[in-house]
Amino acid sequence: MRAAAARAGVSVGRPDSTRRPLVVTAGWAGAEGAVRDVEAGRTTAEGTYLAPWLFTAPLLSPGAGQLVPLRYAPNGPAAVEYLTALGARLPGEPPTASGYEAWRLARGTSGPAPARLYATAVLYVPGSGGSGGHHHEGTTSWLPSGMIVPVANLGTA
C-alpha cells in the first residue's frame, strides 16, 4: 500500500487532527477500531475508505463516512443470488466480500471487472426504536437497515 501510494505521489501518514481521507487496509479487528474511532470523533477523517475485503455489515454500520471500491454491484443479480444462498444455508450470518468472491469462484463466475466506489449509509427512521426499521428477520443483506450506492467509477480492470 505504501509503495503504491509513493509511486502515485500520495503521502501516507498516521491519522492525526488533520482532516483528510482515512484509508483502512487492516484486518477486520483493526478496521473495526479505525471505523469506531472515526465515528466517536477520536480520529478526524474526510471519508473512511475501506479496502474491498472489509465490505461487511459490522464495518459498514458505524457512522464513519465509509466508502468501498468494489468490482461488483452489491445489489446486482449475482450478489442477490449469493445473499439468498447464504441466508438459506447460514441464517443470520453476515455476508462478506471474501465469501462472495469464493462463491463466485466456485461457480466459475469470478473475474476482473471495472471498479466502482460505493458509499454506505445506515438509515434512521424516527420513532422506529433504533436504526432503520426496514430490516426483516430471515433476510440476508449487505447492510441491514442501510443502503449502498455507487458514487464513482474508478477505471477498468
C-alpha positions in Angstrom: 0.0 0.0 0.0 2.7 2.5 1.0 4.8 1.7 -2.1 1.8 2.1 -4.4 1.0 5.4 -2.8 4.6 6.6 -3.1 4.6 5.7 -6.8 1.4 7.8 -7.2 2.9 10.7 -5.3 0.4 10.3 -2.4 1.8 10.9 1.1 0.8 8.3 3.7 0.9 9.0 7.5 -0.8 8.1 10.7 -4.2 9.7 11.5 -4.0 13.0 13.3 -6.2 16.1 13.7 -5.8 17.0 10.0 -9.0 16.5 8.0 -8.0 14.1 5.2 -9.2 10.7 3.9 -8.5 7.7 6.1 -7.6 4.6 4.0 -8.1 1.4 6.0 -6.3 -1.7 4.8 -6.1 -3.6 8.1 -7.8 -6.9 9.0 -11.3 -6.8 10.4 -10.3 -6.2 14.0 -8.0 -3.2 13.2 -10.6 -1.9 10.7 -13.3 -2.0 13.4 -11.2 0.0 15.7 -10.4 2.6 13.0 -14.1 2.9 12.0 -15.3 3.2 15.6 -12.6 5.9 16.3 -13.9 8.0 13.4 -17.5 7.5 14.5 -16.6 8.6 18.1 -14.6 11.6 16.9 -11.3 10.2 18.3 -9.9 10.2 14.7 -10.6 13.0 12.3 -11.2 11.9 8.7 -12.7 13.1 5.5 -14.2 9.8 4.4 -13.2 6.4 5.6 -12.1 4.4 2.6 -12.2 0.6 3.4 -10.3 -2.0 1.4 -12.6 -4.3 -0.6 -12.1 -7.2 1.8 -13.6 -5.1 4.6 -17.0 -5.0 2.9 -19.1 -6.5 5.7 -22.0 -5.0 7.7 -20.2 -4.7 11.1 -17.7 -2.4 9.4 -20.3 -0.6 7.3 -22.8 0.2 10.1 -21.0 2.8 12.2 -21.3 6.4 11.0 -17.8 7.0 9.7 -18.4 8.0 6.1 -17.4 4.6 4.7 -16.5 4.3 1.0 -15.5 1.0 -0.6 -14.1 0.2 -4.0 -15.8 -2.9 -5.4 -15.6 -4.8 -8.7 -19.2 -6.0 -8.5 -22.6 -4.3 -7.8 -23.7 -5.4 -4.3 -27.3 -5.1 -5.4 -26.8 -6.8 -8.8 -28.4 -10.2 -9.7 -25.4 -12.3 -8.8 -24.8 -10.6 -5.5 -28.5 -11.0 -4.6 -28.3 -14.7 -5.5 -25.3 -15.0 -3.2 -27.2 -13.3 -0.4 -30.2 -15.7 -0.9 -27.9 -18.8 -0.9 -26.1 -17.6 2.2 -29.3 -16.8 4.1 -30.7 -20.3 3.2 -27.5 -22.1 4.3 -26.4 -20.0 7.2 -29.3 -17.9 8.5 -28.1 -14.8 10.4 -24.6 -15.0 9.0 -23.5 -11.6 7.6 -22.2 -11.6 4.1 -18.6 -10.7 3.4 -16.7 -9.7 0.3 -14.4 -12.7 0.6 -17.3 -15.0 1.0 -18.9 -13.6 -2.2 -15.7 -13.9 -4.1 -15.3 -17.5 -3.0 -18.9 -18.2 -4.0 -18.3 -16.6 -7.4 -15.1 -18.6 -7.9 -16.8 -21.9 -7.0 -19.5 -21.1 -9.6 -16.9 -20.1 -12.3 -18.2 -16.6 -12.5 -15.3 -14.8 -10.9 -13.2 -12.4 -13.0 -11.9 -8.9 -13.4 -14.5 -6.1 -13.7 -14.3 -2.3 -13.6 -14.1 -1.0 -10.1 -16.7 1.5 -8.7 -16.6 3.4 -5.4 -19.6 2.8 -3.2 -20.8 4.8 -0.3 -22.8 3.4 2.6 -25.4 4.8 5.0 -27.5 3.4 7.7 -31.0 4.8 7.7 -32.7 6.0 10.8 -36.4 6.3 10.9 -37.6 8.5 13.9 -39.9 6.5 16.2 -38.6 3.1 14.9 -36.7 2.4 18.2 -33.3 2.3 16.5 -31.5 2.3 13.2 -33.6 1.8 10.1 -36.7 -0.1 10.7 -36.7 -1.8 7.3 -34.8 -5.0 8.3 -36.9 -8.1 8.3 -35.9 -11.2 10.2 -34.8 -14.1 8.0 -33.4 -11.8 5.2 -29.7 -11.5 4.5 -28.4 -8.1 3.5 -25.0 -6.5 3.0 -26.2 -3.6 5.3 -29.4 -4.2 7.2 -31.4 -1.0 7.5 -29.0 0.7 5.2 -28.1 1.5 1.6 -25.1 1.1 -0.6 -24.9 3.4 -3.6 -22.3 3.8 -6.4 -20.6 7.2 -6.3 -17.8 7.0 -8.9 -16.2 4.7 -11.5 -12.6 4.0 -10.7 -11.4 2.8 -14.1 -11.1 -0.5 -15.9 -9.8 -3.8 -14.7 
